[in-house]
Amino acid sequence: MTFWEYLSSRHQQLLTDAYQHASAVFQCMVVATLIGVLIAVATYRSDWAGGLATTATSTVLTIPSLAMIGLLIPVVGLGVPPTVTALTLYGLLPIVRNAIVGLRGVDPSLVDAARGIGMSRLARLLRVELPLAWPPILTGIRVATQMLMGIAAIAAYASGPGLGNEIFRGISSLGSANALNQVLAGTLGIIVLALLFDAAYVLIGRLTIPRGIRV
């Protein structure tokens, strides 16, 4: 069976796996973004706290993804829980680091001007600092998403959702007629999803970042 014949015969299952893969990555990115920005907001004013936040989140990336999921299985079980937990943790570093850089890069004179017209600290954060820090934050989200697209494939080890199941099935049946087709279909599917997500982020950037502050 050729690769195109395999895609034609398994397109329904592949589309289901692709949807689950994209959904898992998207939901974990939403959670990671919220947590990452909150960490950055809480730490960016202090060099010590900001450094600690960056170091702590970067330490997570030193743990191999397969080992991370393996360690989570006895704690949260198989399936979605270890997948969501691992992907969220892995997605934190680019967001935390870029959010801290973005918030620290806001012109102090703009913050002083906002203070001068009576804005509260929360209002300055929400209406001045975070909007100006949004370009680097969005860049961090893009980087994290590309990372998680690949890492999510490992979730199949813990019976997680996504295209990793196709890859693992192919690897476990090496030598069979469709083993290579399975690995190739899963891999190409992840690449296509990553490109689609990145294109969506480019569009979001054009819609939400004023032309004057685009990087």
N, C-alpha and C positions, 0 to 999 in steps of 0.2 A: 504494500500500500504506500503510495507517495504521500508526501507531507500535505499536499493540498487535498487529497482524498481523505486523509485523516481529519483535517480541519472540517471538511464538509460533513463527515459522519459523526463528529463529536462537537459540533458547533454549539449545541444547546448547553452541554455540560461546561464547555469552555467559557461561554458567556456568563453562566451562573458563577463559576469560579472567579472570573474577572470582576463581576459585580461585588462579590464578597470581599475580594482583595481590595478593591478601591474603597468600599465602604469601611472596612477595618482601618485602612490608612487614614482616611478622611476623619473618621470619628476620633482616632487617637491623636491626630494633629490638632483638632479643636481643643481637646483636653490638654495636650502638651502646650499649646499656645497660651491658654488661659493660665495654667500653672506657671509657665516660663515668664510671662509678662508680670505676673504677681510677684514672683521671686525677684525679678529685675527692679520693679518699683520699690520693693522693700530693701534692696541692697545697693542701688546705684550711687547713693549719696556718700557711701563709705567705701574707701579703697579696700579696707580689710574685708568687709562683708561682701563686696562685689567679687573680690578675688576668691573668697571661700565658696561663693555660689558657683563660680565658673569651675573651680577645681572639683567641687563635689559632683557637678553634672558631667564633667569630662571624665571623671573616674568611672562612671557607668560605661562609657564607650570602650574602656579597656577590658571589659568582661565580654568574652566571645558570645555571640547571640545564641548559639546552640546551648552553651553552658548556662546562660541566663534563663532560658526557657526550661531547661532541665532542672534548675534549682527552684523554679517557681511551681513546677508541677506538684510536688508534695505539699505545697502551701495552699495553692488555689485550685488545683485539679487540672484536668485536660480541657481542650477546646478554646473557647473565646477568652476566659479570664487570664491565662498566662500570656496570650497573644496581646491583649489590650495593655496589660501591665508592662510587658517588655517594650512594646512599641512606644508607649508614652514616655517611659524612662529614657529610651534612646533618642527621642525627639527633643528632649529638653535643652541639651547643650547649645546647638546653633541659635535657638530662640533666646535663651537666657543671655548668652554672650552678645548677640546683636542688639537685644533690647537695652542692655546696660550701656553698650557703646552709643546707641542712638540717643538715649536719655542724657548721657553725659555730654553729648555733642550739641545739645540745644543751646543756642546763644543765651547766656545769662541776662543780657540786656532785655531780651524779650520776656523772660520770666519776671524780671524786675518791673517792667512796664505793666505786666498783668497784675502784679502785686500792687502797683501804684494806683490802678483803677479800682481796687477793692476786691479783686478775685480771691477766693479762699484757696488754701493749698490744694484741695481736691479739685476745684475748678481749674486751677492752673495746670494740674496734671492732666486732666481730661480734655481740656480745650486748647492747651498750648503745647505741653511737653510731649504727650503721646502722639498727637497728630504729626508733629515735626520729627519724631523718632520713628514714624511708621515705615519709611523706606527701608532702613536697615532691618527692622523687625520683619518686614515682608521677605527680605532676602534670606533671613534666618529660617523662616517658614519654608521657603522654596528648597533650601539646602536640606533641611530636616525631612521634608517629604521625599526627596530623591533617595535619601538614606533608608527611610522606612519602607519604600517600595521593595528594595532588595531584601531587607531584614525580614519583612513580613512573609517571605517565602519559607523561612525557617519555621514558621508557625505550624506548618504541616507536621513537623516532628511531634507536636503536642496535640495532634488532631484539630488544629486550628483551621480557619477558613482561608480560601484563596487559591491562587495559581500554584503555590508551593506544592499542593497535593499532586498536581500534574507532574511536576518535576520529580518529586519523591517516588511516585509510581513508576516513572521511567527509569530512575536510578535503581530501584529495587528489582526491576525486571530486565536489566541489561542483558543483551543477547537475544531478546525476543524481537518479534517483527516490528512492533511499534514503540520500542523503548526510546529510540532517538527522537521519534516524532513527538512523544510526550514531553521529553525534556525541552525540545526546541519550541513547542507550542507554549509551554509555561513560561519559558524565558522571554520569548518574543512578546507574549502578552504583557508581561511586567514592563518591558521596555516601552511598549505602546502606551500603557497607562501612565508611566512616568512622564512621557512627552506630552500627553494630554493634560495632566495636572500642571506641568510647567507652563504650557500655553495658557491655561486658565489663570495662573498667577500673574503672567505678563499682562493679561487683559485686566485683572483686578488692579494691578499697579497703575495702568493707564487711566482707569476710572477713578481711583481713589487718591492718587498722588498728584498734586498740582504741578504743572509743567515747570514752574520755577524752581522746585526743589527735587526734581527727578535726578537720580544719580546717573 
